[in-house]
Amino acid sequence: MVWLRIFTINHCIKEIGIRKVLGASLPTIVRLLSKNFLILVAIAMGLSWPIAYWIMRKWLASFAYKIQLSADLFAFAGMIAIAVTVLTVGQQATKVARSNPIDALKYE
């Protein structure tokens, strides 16, 4: 997933350069790029949580000491996934957004 983020951000270098020339701020650019990946992470969590709950319930049923699975465990894992997504996309977008927009646009 990290390579997908890097590829997408490097693919949008010209778009980011145009937005910078037109006055977009760094947080606006990071928010624009993060939105698409956060949607993908939310879809992945929505699909994986029921499957993970079912598999973990079946696996934990074979132990002598039983525990209850709670939504807190899945919410914590989701927050970690979102944090990693925001940090990676933010880092790459910041690196690209701080570059000179002329370098991206000089061959157009």
C-alpha positions in Angstrom: 0.0 0.0 0.0 2.9 2.3 0.7 4.2 1.9 -2.9 0.7 2.8 -4.2 0.7 6.0 -2.2 4.2 7.0 -3.4 3.2 6.2 -7.0 0.0 8.2 -6.8 1.6 11.2 -5.3 4.5 11.2 -7.8 1.9 10.8 -10.5 0.2 14.0 -9.3 3.3 16.2 -9.2 2.1 18.4 -12.0 -1.4 18.8 -10.4 0.3 19.7 -7.0 2.5 22.2 -8.8 -0.5 23.9 -10.5 -2.4 24.0 -7.2 0.7 25.6 -5.5 1.0 28.2 -8.2 -2.7 29.0 -7.8 -2.2 29.5 -4.1 -3.1 26.2 -2.4 -1.6 25.8 1.1 0.3 22.7 2.3 -2.6 21.5 4.5 -5.0 21.7 1.6 -2.7 19.7 -0.7 -2.2 17.0 2.0 -5.9 16.8 2.7 -6.7 16.5 -1.0 -4.3 13.5 -1.3 -5.2 11.9 2.0 -8.9 11.8 1.2 -8.7 9.2 -1.5 -6.5 6.9 0.6 -8.7 7.3 3.7 -11.7 6.2 1.6 -9.8 3.1 0.5 -8.8 2.3 4.1 -12.4 2.7 5.3 -13.6 0.3 2.6 -10.9 -2.2 3.5 -11.8 -2.0 7.2 -15.5 -2.4 6.4 -14.8 -5.5 4.5 -12.2 -7.0 6.8 -13.8 -6.5 10.2 -16.7 -9.0 9.8 -14.4 -11.6 8.3 -11.8 -11.1 11.0 -14.4 -11.2 13.7 -15.8 -14.5 12.4 -12.3 -16.1 12.0 -11.2 -15.0 15.5 -14.3 -16.2 17.1 -13.9 -19.7 15.6 -10.2 -19.7 16.5 -10.7 -18.5 20.1 -13.5 -21.0 20.7 -11.0 -23.9 20.8 -9.2 -22.5 23.8 -9.9 -23.5 27.4 -10.1 -19.9 28.7 -12.6 -17.9 26.8 -12.5 -14.2 26.1 -15.0 -11.9 24.5 -14.1 -10.0 21.4 -15.1 -6.3 21.6 -15.4 -3.6 19.1 -12.7 -1.7 20.9 -10.1 -4.1 19.5 -11.2 -3.5 15.9 -11.5 0.3 16.5 -8.0 0.5 17.8 -6.7 -1.5 14.8 -8.6 0.9 12.5 -7.2 4.0 14.2 -3.7 2.6 13.7 -4.4 1.9 10.0 -5.7 5.4 9.6 -2.8 7.0 11.4 -0.3 5.1 9.3 -2.1 6.2 6.1 -2.2 9.8 7.2 1.5 9.8 8.2 2.7 8.2 5.0 0.6 10.2 2.7 1.3 13.4 4.6 5.1 12.8 4.5 5.1 12.1 0.7 2.7 15.0 0.0 4.8 17.4 2.1 7.9 16.4 0.3 6.3 17.0 -3.1 4.5 20.1 -2.0 7.6 21.8 -0.7 9.4 21.2 -4.0 9.6 24.0 -6.5 6.5 24.0 -8.7 8.5 25.3 -11.6 10.4 22.0 -11.8 7.2 20.1 -12.3 5.7 22.5 -14.8 8.7 23.6 -16.9 8.2 20.9 -19.6 4.5 21.7 -20.2 
